[in-house]
Amino acid sequence: MLITDMSIFIGRSRCAIVLASALTLPLVLAGCKSNSGSAAAPMLPEQRRDVLDAARQQMELIPPPTKSRYMAVRSLTEWQNPYLTVQGGMVTLHVLIADANTSPLGVGGLLRPVNARRRNLDVRLNDLPTALNAIPENAWPYGRVVAVEEAHEVPVNARPQIRRNVEMVFKTLGDLGVVAYEWNDNGRGL
């Protein structure tokens, strides 16, 4: 008797969940639409300055970088702070979320793989300050430093644009008070 009552309850719960999901799906999808006209509009210098000031104040909560820690890293696969891959029209923000389990048992093993905590986000150059502020404070173990690399295997005619974007990223990071650690093709920072 108890088992049949339980199965009826579970069946009704599943039905309620499916029904609620079906009813809220159009609302969620309608909320995902963006107004392309406002996204393409450039920011006024005053607005950009206000955004940078707010972002700089938020970034000051992260401690200054520890040079001895980040200079010892030999490859970006070992890099634990956020890093950027600069491309033609955007940057890819790579973030390694801190492990919530503080125990040293099983770190990087089958049950706690590092790549499961890695996030790669494509960000427009204008939205970089906002994206950096959205990264949790515990994802910055080296302090306020970001590695920056150029995209690999790009056409020759796209290289000047990527280099200009790298310079824009350096300026934005400098305005935020974040140290930019340029990563070159040899695997060592400059």
N, C-alpha and C positions, 0 to 999 in steps of 0.2 A: 504494500500500500504506500509506504513512504517513498519507495523508488519511483512508482508511477506518478505520485504527486510532484516529486522532484523533477522528473522529466517533463511534465506539463509546465512547471514553473520555468525551467530552462528554455523550453520551446517558446513560451510567451516572452521571455526576456530577449531572446534572439530576434523574435519578430518585432519587438519594440525598438531594438537597436537598429535593425534594418530599416524600419519605417522612419525613425528619427533621422537616420543618415540620408535616406532618400528625400526627405522633406527639406533638410538643410543644405543639400548639395547645390541646388540652384542659387541659394543665397551666397554660399562660399564662392562659387564660380563667378557670380556677378561682382563680388568684391575684388576679384583678381584682375579685373579690367583696369587698364591704365589710360590716362589721357595723354596721348603721344604729343599733343601740342605743348603741354606744360613741361613734359620731360625734356623736350628738345630746346626749350627756351633757355638761353644762357643766364647765369646769375649776374646780378649787378655787383659791382665791386663792394658796396656796403654790405650786401647780403653775404657775399663770400667771406668778407672779413668777420662778420658776426658768427658765421658757421665755424670758421677756423678758431676764433676766440673760445667758443663753447667747447670745441673739440680739444683744444690745447688744455683747457682747465680740466677736462675729463682725463686726458692722458697724463696729467701731473700726478694722478693717483697711483700710477705705476712707477716703481722706483727707477732711478737712473741705471743705465746699463753697467754690467760688470765685464770690463774688457777682457780680463783673464779667462772668463768662462766662454765667451763667444768666439774669441780668437783661436781657441783650441779645437774648434769644430772643423773637420776636414771635408765633409760632404753635406749636401743639403738633406740627404736622408737621415742624417744624425741631428740636424738643426731642430731645436725644440721651440724656438720663438716663431711668431708668424713670419712668413717671407712672401715676396711678391715676384711674379713672373710678368714682365712688361711685354705687352703685345701691341699690335697696330692700333686698335680702337678701344682697348680695355686693359685691365691688369687682372691677373688671377691671384687671389689672396689664398695662401695655403696656411691653414691653422691646425695645430696639434692641440686638441683639448686635453687638459690635465687629467691624469688618471684619478678617478674618485676614490679608488681603493689605495690606501696608504701603505698596505702591507707589501714587503718586498717579495713575497711568494708568488711565483708565476708571472712576473712582469715580462711582457713580450711573448709569453707562451701561447699555447692553444686557447686557453680560456681568457686571456687578456692581451689580444694582439694590438700592437701599436697602430696599425693601419685602420683599425676600426674607429679610432679616435681622430683620424685625420680628415679635415674638411677642405675642399677646394671650391672657392667662390669666385665667379667672374664679376668684376666690379668696374663701373665706368670711372674714369679718372676724377670726375667732379665729385663722385660719391665716396672717394677713398677715405676722407676724414671720418665720415659717418660709419663706414665699415670697420675701420680700426677701433673706433670707440665701442663697437658692439662686441668686440672680443673680450672674453672674461679676463679678469686680472690674473688669475692663476695660469693662464696660457702664455705668460711672459716670464719664464724662469730666468732669462738672461737680463731682464730689465727692459727699458724702453729702447730696444734696437730691433730693426727689421732688415733682413737680408733682401737684396734686390738683384734679380738676374734678368737678362734679356731673353726673349723667347728664342728657342733653338730652331734651326732649319727654316728660316724665313727667306722669301725671295730677296734678291739683291735690291730691287727697287723699293722694298718696304723697310729696309734698314734705317734710312734717315728718319722716317716717321717714328720708328721704335726708339731710336736714340733721343729724339725730341721728347717722346713720352717718358723716357727714363729721366731726363732732366726735369720734366714737370713733376715726376714722382719725388725726386730728390728735394725740389723746392717745397712741395707739400709736406713732406716728412720734416724738413727743417722748420717750416712754419709751425708744425705741431710739437716741436721739441723732441722728435724721435730721431735717433741716430740711424743713418742709412749705411748699411754695410754692403758695398757692391760686390757681388759674386761674379767671377769671370768663368770662362769655359774651362780653365785649368783645374777648377774645383777649389780654389783658394780665394778668399776675399782679398780685395785690394787694400 
